[in-house]
Amino acid sequence: MTQDFEFPGMVGASACYNSDMNIDCQRAVNFMPERVESPSRKADYILRPTPGYVLEKNFEKPIRGIYKASRGFGQDVVMQSLVVCAGSELWQKSGSGDWQMLGHVGDGVGMVSICDDSVAMLVCDGAFAWRIPFDKPAIQRLRPGHDIFIEPHSCAAVGSYTIVCGREMDVNSKESAKFYVNEPLDNSKFAALDYFTADSFSGEVKAVASACGLLWLLGADGAEAWQVTGNSNMPLVRVGGMFFSGCGLLGPHSFASGGDSLFWLGQGSKGNGIAYLAVAGMAPKRVSTIPIEEEWQSYKDLANAYASQYASGGHSFYLLSFPQSRKTWVFDTETGLWHERQSGPAGKRTMWEPAILQAVRQDTFGANPDGRIFKLAPPQAGEDGAPVLRRRTTPAVDTKERRARHNCLSISMQSGTGEVKLMLRFSDDNGYTWGATRTLKLGSVGQYARLAQFRMLGTARRRVYELDVSDPVGVAIVRAAIAMDIMGVRS
């Protein structure tokens, strides 16, 4: 007898596949799970489409850094401005929306670290540091051996202080366990003796970061937090109990601060390729799962990962992009779940094009290392006008290992911005092999709630469904049900 069964797996909480597909083969690509908070909800989660994006500017030079400055430069009195380092050029997007070149920094090779103390911005490239005052934006290089005594590769501002770390300036040019601090609101000089040393881990300080009102030191095998004291003789002290071993920083650019939290891709005695999240006053928490970590460890470019953060619609997202492996993974702190983002057509998938994100005022911008800057837009914007391939691969339908005849799969969807083309295929061996694709067109402009139904789907014991949506429209998967005849014999 045919019965209707709710299929929460179509919109379920888990959004990442397991390394063993017999355990779990589900994925969410360009779909993100969102918790339904209504007390009258019919499902715990829905799948929302990830944002679209439009091209803002193509610098045609490698993007080395993207940064939210605390204010505009010169006569631009806007609060917060977008700064981009493209090749050796430093650019600002002014309050009027125009792009203005501020000058040149370095040789145009390698990523840079940028921070500011509201008086001047500092740019470090691993060899030199450049200072750009906001009032009179003329770029000044700090003189090695006079204004600065390391080759700085990372900088951060905490309160009125700027902190830098890098390699020692000697013939051996060793990575240093020291980090230097300036006089308040004066990042034009870092005196030779104005340095501190990490307490809880040995070896180099790979990066410094500002998060939760604290200075974080990220080493190769540990992390620790320091705070500003207000005492000019001892401006920084380590926070008691805020030192953590075995969870150091893997790549120099694989960390991101969200203001009240810090995220990084870790390495150390606890293992390599583990994502950590530290929230105000709390110890770093492992937020990656074992299957995701196994996937990452198959990548050859773990140390070259980019991390970034942005907030939207009540969610705070941390992104990890792996350029050579062409993958982008996203952690949603609101749900505690991961999803994938990709760009390009089927068969030519690559990492999400806005790979390094920076929110400025009401907009969020994303930089691709190839020189393009994008602005995030509603899902219907697509990939700069091109369709987005969104994919949901479900877990196996639970029939208690009994064979079942799948008479009809019904999927409740929300769109309303245009006709949607759905493509469904299924697997009866946990996703190892797939049958032919079925297509269905659904809805039109103004039809917000639609029901897609696929009929006569055959019999299976462990059925996995995969749904693709490739039109540039905002499609949410709300609910799903299956009409099945469950047979009495396990086979």
C-alpha positions in Angstrom: 0.0 0.0 0.0 1.3 3.4 -1.0 2.2 5.7 2.0 3.5 9.3 2.1 6.7 9.8 4.1 8.3 13.1 5.0 11.8 13.3 3.5 13.8 15.6 5.8 17.0 14.5 4.1 16.3 16.8 1.2 16.6 19.8 3.4 18.4 18.2 6.4 20.9 19.8 8.8 24.0 17.9 7.5 25.4 19.5 4.4 28.7 17.8 3.8 29.5 14.4 2.4 31.4 11.7 4.2 34.6 10.2 2.9 32.8 6.8 3.0 29.7 7.2 0.8 28.2 4.1 2.3 27.9 6.1 5.6 26.7 9.4 4.1 27.1 10.9 0.6 25.1 14.1 1.0 26.3 17.5 -0.2 25.0 21.0 -0.4 26.7 23.1 -3.2 25.6 26.7 -3.5 22.8 25.8 -1.1 23.0 26.6 2.6 20.9 25.1 5.4 19.0 27.7 7.4 17.2 26.8 10.7 13.5 27.5 10.7 12.7 29.3 14.0 8.9 29.5 13.7 7.1 27.6 16.4 4.6 26.3 13.8 7.3 25.1 11.5 6.8 21.9 9.5 10.6 21.3 9.1 13.6 22.2 11.2 15.6 23.4 8.2 15.2 24.8 4.7 17.9 25.1 2.0 18.5 28.7 0.9 20.4 29.7 -2.2 23.8 31.2 -1.6 24.4 34.8 -2.9 25.0 35.8 -6.4 27.6 38.3 -7.4 28.4 41.0 -10.0 31.7 42.3 -11.3 32.8 45.5 -9.6 36.2 46.0 -11.2 38.9 44.1 -13.0 42.3 45.3 -12.1 44.0 42.8 -14.4 46.7 42.3 -11.8 46.9 39.8 -9.0 44.9 40.8 -6.0 47.2 40.7 -3.0 44.9 42.0 -0.3 41.4 43.4 0.3 40.7 45.5 3.5 38.1 47.6 5.2 39.8 50.8 6.3 38.2 52.6 9.3 37.8 55.8 7.3 38.4 57.3 3.9 41.6 59.0 2.7 42.2 62.7 2.1 39.0 64.6 1.5 36.9 61.5 1.5 35.2 61.7 4.9 33.2 58.4 4.5 33.2 56.0 7.5 34.9 52.8 6.3 36.4 52.5 2.8 37.4 49.5 0.7 41.1 49.2 0.0 42.5 46.8 -2.6 46.1 45.9 -3.3 46.4 44.9 -6.9 49.9 44.1 -8.1 52.0 46.9 -6.7 49.1 49.4 -6.7 47.0 50.4 -3.7 43.5 51.5 -4.5 40.6 52.9 -2.5 36.9 52.8 -3.4 35.7 56.3 -2.3 32.4 57.2 -0.7 31.2 58.4 -4.1 31.9 55.0 -5.6 34.9 56.0 -7.6 38.2 54.1 -7.5 41.3 56.1 -6.6 44.9 54.9 -6.7 46.7 55.7 -3.5 50.2 54.8 -4.7 52.5 51.8 -5.0 53.7 49.2 -2.5 56.3 46.5 -3.0 57.1 44.5 -6.1 53.6 43.2 -6.7 54.3 39.6 -5.6 52.7 37.7 -2.7 49.8 38.5 -0.3 49.9 41.5 2.0 48.7 42.1 5.5 46.8 45.4 6.2 45.6 47.2 9.3 45.0 50.7 10.6 44.8 52.6 13.9 42.3 55.3 12.5 45.3 57.7 12.0 47.2 55.8 9.3 47.1 52.4 7.5 50.0 50.0 7.5 50.7 47.5 4.7 53.2 44.6 5.2 54.4 42.3 2.4 57.0 40.1 4.2 59.9 42.3 3.3 58.8 45.9 3.9 56.1 48.0 5.6 54.4 51.0 4.1 52.4 53.7 6.0 49.6 55.7 4.5 48.2 58.5 6.7 44.4 59.1 6.2 44.6 62.9 6.3 47.5 63.2 3.8 47.6 59.9 1.9 51.2 59.9 0.8 52.8 56.4 1.0 55.9 56.2 3.2 58.1 53.1 3.4 59.4 52.4 6.9 63.2 52.3 6.8 64.6 48.8 7.6 67.0 49.0 10.5 65.7 52.4 11.5 61.9 52.5 11.6 61.4 48.8 11.8 63.7 45.9 12.8 62.0 42.9 11.2 60.8 41.9 7.7 57.1 42.2 8.6 54.6 39.8 7.1 51.6 40.3 9.5 50.1 43.3 11.3 47.1 44.0 13.5 45.7 47.0 15.3 44.3 46.6 18.9 43.1 49.8 20.5 45.6 52.6 19.7 48.4 50.1 19.1 49.7 48.5 16.0 51.5 45.1 16.3 53.8 43.5 13.6 55.6 40.2 13.4 58.0 38.8 10.8 61.5 37.6 10.0 64.6 38.7 11.8 66.8 41.2 9.8 70.1 39.3 9.9 72.1 37.1 7.6 70.2 34.0 8.6 66.8 35.8 8.3 65.1 33.5 10.7 61.4 33.5 11.6 61.0 35.3 14.9 59.1 34.6 18.1 59.0 38.3 18.7 56.3 40.7 18.0 56.7 44.5 18.0 54.4 47.2 19.3 54.5 50.9 18.4 53.7 54.1 20.4 50.0 54.7 20.6 48.5 56.1 17.3 52.0 56.2 15.7 52.7 53.3 13.4 55.5 55.2 11.7 58.2 53.6 13.9 58.7 50.3 15.8 61.7 50.7 18.1 64.3 47.9 18.3 63.5 47.2 22.0 59.7 47.6 21.8 59.0 43.9 21.4 57.4 41.0 23.3 57.8 37.2 22.9 55.2 34.6 22.8 54.9 32.8 26.1 53.1 29.5 25.5 54.6 28.2 22.3 58.0 27.9 20.8 59.1 29.0 17.4 57.8 31.7 15.2 54.8 33.9 15.5 53.2 33.2 12.1 50.5 35.9 12.3 48.9 38.4 14.6 45.2 39.1 14.6 42.7 41.4 16.4 39.5 39.7 17.6 37.3 39.9 20.7 39.1 43.1 21.7 42.3 41.1 22.1 45.5 40.5 20.3 45.9 36.9 19.1 49.3 35.4 18.4 49.1 32.4 16.0 52.2 30.2 15.9 53.1 26.9 14.2 51.8 24.8 17.2 49.8 27.1 19.4 47.9 30.3 19.9 47.6 32.8 22.8 45.7 36.0 23.5 47.0 39.3 24.9 45.2 42.4 26.0 46.0 46.1 26.1 46.7 47.4 29.7 46.7 51.2 29.3 50.1 51.2 30.9 52.7 52.8 28.5 55.5 51.0 30.2 53.8 47.6 29.7 51.1 48.1 27.0 50.4 44.4 26.5 50.0 41.4 28.8 49.1 37.9 28.1 45.6 37.0 29.2 45.7 34.3 32.0 44.5 30.9 30.8 44.2 32.1 27.1 47.0 30.0 25.7 46.4 26.9 23.6 48.8 24.3 22.4 48.5 21.9 19.5 46.3 24.3 17.4 48.7 26.5 15.5 48.2 28.3 12.2 48.7 26.2 9.0 48.9 28.9 6.3 49.8 32.5 6.7 46.5 33.7 5.2 44.2 31.0 6.5 42.7 33.0 9.4 40.0 35.6 9.6 38.5 37.8 12.3 34.8 38.5 12.6 35.2 41.1 15.4 33.9 39.0 18.2 35.4 35.7 16.9 38.5 34.4 15.2 38.6 31.5 12.7 41.7 29.7 11.4 42.9 26.6 9.6 45.1 24.9 12.1 48.1 22.6 12.4 50.0 21.1 15.3 50.0 18.1 17.6 46.2 17.8 17.3 46.5 17.3 13.6 46.7 19.3 10.4 43.9 20.8 8.4 41.5 21.4 11.4 39.3 24.5 11.5 39.1 26.3 14.8 36.8 29.1 16.0 37.6 31.2 19.1 34.7 33.3 20.5 35.1 36.1 23.0 36.7 34.7 26.2 36.4 31.1 25.1 39.0 28.5 24.2 39.3 27.7 20.4 36.7 25.1 19.4 37.2 22.6 16.6 34.4 23.3 14.1 35.4 21.1 11.2 34.3 17.4 11.0 36.5 14.4 10.5 35.1 13.8 6.9 35.7 17.4 5.9 39.2 17.2 7.4 39.9 14.0 5.4 38.7 15.8 2.3 41.0 18.8 3.0 44.0 16.6 3.6 43.7 15.3 0.1 44.4 18.9 -1.2 47.9 19.8 -2.1 47.5 23.5 -1.3 46.4 23.5 2.4 49.1 26.0 3.3 47.9 28.4 0.5 44.3 28.6 1.7 42.6 31.9 2.0 40.2 32.6 4.9 37.7 35.4 5.1 34.5 36.4 6.9 31.2 38.2 6.3 27.8 38.5 7.9 24.4 38.5 6.1 20.8 37.9 7.0 21.6 37.0 10.7 24.3 34.6 9.7 28.1 34.9 10.1 30.1 33.0 7.5 33.7 32.0 7.5 35.1 30.9 4.1 38.1 28.8 3.3 39.2 28.8 -0.4 41.8 26.5 -1.8 42.9 27.9 -5.2 44.9 25.0 -6.6 42.2 22.5 -5.5 39.5 24.8 -6.8 37.3 24.4 -3.7 35.6 26.8 -1.3 34.1 25.6 2.0 31.8 27.8 4.2 31.1 27.5 7.9 27.9 29.1 9.2 28.3 30.1 12.9 24.5 30.4 13.3 23.8 26.8 12.4 27.2 25.3 13.1 27.0 23.7 9.6 29.2 23.6 6.5 28.3 23.9 2.8 30.3 24.2 -0.4 30.4 27.1 -2.9 31.6 26.7 -6.5 31.6 28.8 -9.7 31.5 27.8 -13.3 29.5 25.4 -15.4 29.2 21.7 -14.9 32.5 20.0 -15.8 34.5 23.2 -15.2 33.9 23.9 -11.6 36.3 26.0 -9.7 36.4 27.7 -6.3 33.9 30.4 -5.6 35.0 33.4 -7.6 34.7 36.0 -4.8 37.2 33.9 -2.8 38.3 36.5 -0.3 35.5 38.6 1.2 35.3 42.0 2.9 32.2 43.8 4.1 32.2 47.6 3.9 29.2 49.5 5.1 26.1 47.9 3.5 28.0 46.0 0.8 30.2 42.9 0.8 33.0 42.6 -1.8 34.9 39.5 -2.9 38.3 39.4 -4.5 39.5 36.7 -6.9 43.3 36.4 -6.9 43.3 36.8 -10.7 42.5 40.5 -10.4 38.7 40.8 -10.3 36.6 42.4 -7.5 33.0 41.3 -7.2 30.1 42.6 -5.2 27.7 40.1 -3.6 24.2 40.4 -4.8 20.8 38.6 -4.4 20.9 34.9 -5.7 19.0 35.8 -8.9 22.1 37.9 -10.0 23.8 34.5 -10.7 27.5 34.5 -11.4 27.8 38.0 -12.9 24.7 37.2 -14.9 25.5 33.6 -15.7 23.5 30.7 -14.2 24.6 29.2 -11.0 24.7 25.4 -10.6 23.1 24.6 -7.2 23.2 21.0 -6.1 21.7 19.1 -3.2 22.7 15.4 -2.8 20.5 13.8 -0.2 21.4 11.0 2.3 19.9 7.6 1.5 16.2 7.3 2.1 15.7 5.3 5.3 13.5 2.3 4.6 15.1 0.1 7.4 17.0 -1.8 4.6 13.7 -2.9 2.9 13.1 -2.5 -0.7 10.6 0.2 -1.6 8.8 1.3 -4.8 9.3 5.1 -5.1 6.1 6.3 -6.8 6.5 10.0 -6.4 9.0 12.5 -5.0 7.4 15.8 -4.2 9.6 18.9 -3.5 8.1 22.1 -2.2 10.1 25.1 -3.4 10.0 28.8 -3.2 11.1 31.0 -6.1 8.9 33.7 -7.7 11.6 35.3 -9.8 11.2 33.3 -12.9 11.0 29.8 -14.4 13.2 27.2 -12.8 14.7 24.2 -14.5 15.1 21.2 -12.2 17.3 18.2 -12.9 17.0 15.1 -10.9 18.9 11.9 -10.9 19.2 9.1 -8.4 21.6 6.4 -7.2 20.8 3.0 -5.7 24.3 2.3 -4.5 24.9 5.3 -2.1 26.1 7.7 -4.9 28.8 5.5 -6.6 26.8 5.3 -9.8 23.9 7.4 -11.1 21.0 6.9 -13.5 19.7 9.1 -16.2 18.8 12.8 -15.5 15.1 13.8 -15.5 14.2 17.5 -16.1 11.2 19.5 -15.0 10.4 23.2 -15.5 8.7 24.9 -12.6 7.0 28.3 -11.9 7.2 31.7 -13.4 7.5 35.3 -12.2 5.1 35.9 -9.3 4.5 32.2 -8.5 6.3 31.9 -5.1 5.2 28.5 -3.8 5.5 25.6 -6.2 5.4 21.8 -5.9 7.8 19.8 -8.1 6.8 16.2 -8.6 8.8 13.4 -10.1 6.9 10.1 -10.7 7.6 6.4 -11.4 11.1 6.3 -9.9 11.5 2.6 -9.6 12.5 0.4 -6.6 15.5 0.6 -4.3 16.8 -0.4 -0.9 19.1 2.6 -0.4 18.0 5.4 -2.7 20.0 8.7 -2.9 18.6 11.6 -4.8 20.5 14.5 -6.4 18.7 17.7 -7.4 20.4 20.4 -9.6 19.1 23.9 -10.2 21.0 25.9 -12.8 18.9 29.0 -13.5 19.8 32.4 -12.1 16.8 32.6 -9.8 16.4 32.6 -6.1 15.2 29.1 -5.3 14.8 27.7 -1.8 14.0 24.1 -1.0 11.4 24.1 1.7 10.2 20.5 2.2 10.1 17.1 0.5 8.0 13.9 0.7 8.0 10.5 -1.0 5.1 8.3 -1.8 6.4 4.8 -1.4 5.3 1.1 -1.3 7.6 -0.5 1.3 8.0 -4.2 0.7 8.2 -6.7 3.5 11.5 -8.4 2.6 15.0 -7.1 3.2 17.2 -7.7 0.2 
